[in-house]
Amino acid sequence: MKIIRKHLDDHVSFRTLQKELKVNQGLIHAWVIKYLDKGEAGLETSRKTNPMIHLYLKKNLTREEQLTLENFKLKIEVERLKKGYQVKGVGRQKEYDILSEASIKSSKD
């Protein structure tokens, strides 16, 4: 907000703000546009993050954290199976296999 206020209230240019604060002027411009369009609410991040990321990154997990993470992974697998695909491999070798219609059981049968 301080950067946006400097630009709007004090009429400081994007280039000057970039040099002063070492923030990309394109980013500052995007912030100003979002602010003018939606106010302060427009500046809040809209990206959703993985709620379990802290457990994925943690080196030593307690037993409870291990079970929580395993439960989360199983829920993801169940949702993928419901949608008709499964994941094999990890990282760059990850592949998404589409399941045949014959192997997907419907609850209506």
N, C-alpha and C positions, 0 to 999 in steps of 0.2 A: 504494500500500500504506500510505503514511503516513496518508492520509485515512481509509482503512478501519480502520486500527489505532486512530486517535483515536476513531472512533465506537464500535468494539467494546470496546476495552480501557479507554479513559478515559470512556466513556459520554457523549461530546459529541454533542449533537443535530445533526440534519441542518441545521436552520435556523442554528445557531451556526457550523457548518462553512461553510455558504454565505456567511454574512456575513464570516467571517474570510478565506476563501480565494477568494471570488468565483467559486465553482463551483456550478452549479445543483444544488439539493438532490435533484431527481428523478434526476439523473445519479449523484450520490453513492449514493442508495438503490439504483439499478440495479447499481452496482459492488459494494455490500455483498451484495446477493442473489446475484450471480454468484460472488462469493468464497465465500459460505457453501455454495453449491450444488456448485461445481467446484474450489474452491481457487484458487491463483494462476493455474493454467492457464485458468480461466474468464475471466480479465481480459485475455487476449491477444486481439488483434483477429482476427476470423475472415474479414474481408473480403479478397477476392483483388483485387489491383491489376493493372493492365495492365503486363506486364514491359517494355514499350517506351515507357512514358509519358515517361521522361526524354528519349528521342529525339524524341517528338512536340513537346515543349516547348522543346527546345534550338534556339537561333537559327541558329548556324553549325555544320553537320554536316560531319564529315570524309567523304571518299569511302567509306570502310569503313562508317561509321555510316549514310550514305545507302543503301548496298546492304543493310545489315542491316534497316533500316526497310522498304525496298521488298520484301524477301524476306518479312518478317513480314506485310505487307499482302497479299501474294499468297497466303500460306498461309491467311489468314483468308478470302479470296475463294474459294479452292478448297474449304474446309470448308463455306462457305455454299452453293456450287453443289452439293456432295454432298447437302446437306439439302434442295435443291430451291428455293432462292430466291436472288435477287441484290439488291444495294442500288444505287439510283440517287440521285444528288444528295448534298449534304452538309448538315450542320447541321440546321436546322429543315425544310429542304426534302427531307430524306432520305426516300426511299420504299423499301419492301420489296416487290419484285415476285416473286410465286410463279410458278415456271416450270411450263409444261404438262408432263404426263406424257410426251408425244411428244418433247419436247426433252431429257429426262433419259435419258442412256444408261446402261444397266445393264451391269455387267461380266459378267453371266450370259448376255447375248445372243450 
